[in-house]
């Protein structure tokens, strides 16, 4: 009986590609980037905290969207669902340019990102949705983290 390696190539290639796509789809599950947002006068200050084994893509098409939330959003405990059900976009920045310290591992990435401000004139509860593109230096994959946060009782116009 003769072994035909040609028959195994396609199933093996599909198996390997599926595994790679699954790893990329899993992403960091929030382990790569954390977002901290604070309301300031006429703006929101955003800070991104980065796990040291990851790098934020310098040329990534990062996005920041600010939503004004209706008072009914407090019924919802999931921030993502609160934005989807009770949020009205008031500011969208595509792409959001980031600055920071260039990674020593790869010059196409930031090892840390500078705080930045998002100018907003709004009242009431606000929410931020951020899409941040990153890569894992340790596990060799790239993905996007979608981060959410709520800023309760924001009155940026009156500060």
HUKA-V511645 format. One record per helix or strand of 3 or more residues. SS is the DSSP state (H for helix, E for strand). FROM is the first residue (numbers start at 1). TO is the last residue. If there is no record, write none. Layout:
# HUKA-V511645
<<SS FROM TO> <SS FROM TO>>
This chain:
# HUKA-V511645
<<H 6 26> <E 33 40> <E 43 50> <E 54 57> <E 63 69> <H 71 75> <H 79 86> <E 87 94> <E 100 102> <E 109 113> <E 116 119> <E 123 136> <E 141 155> <H 156 158>>
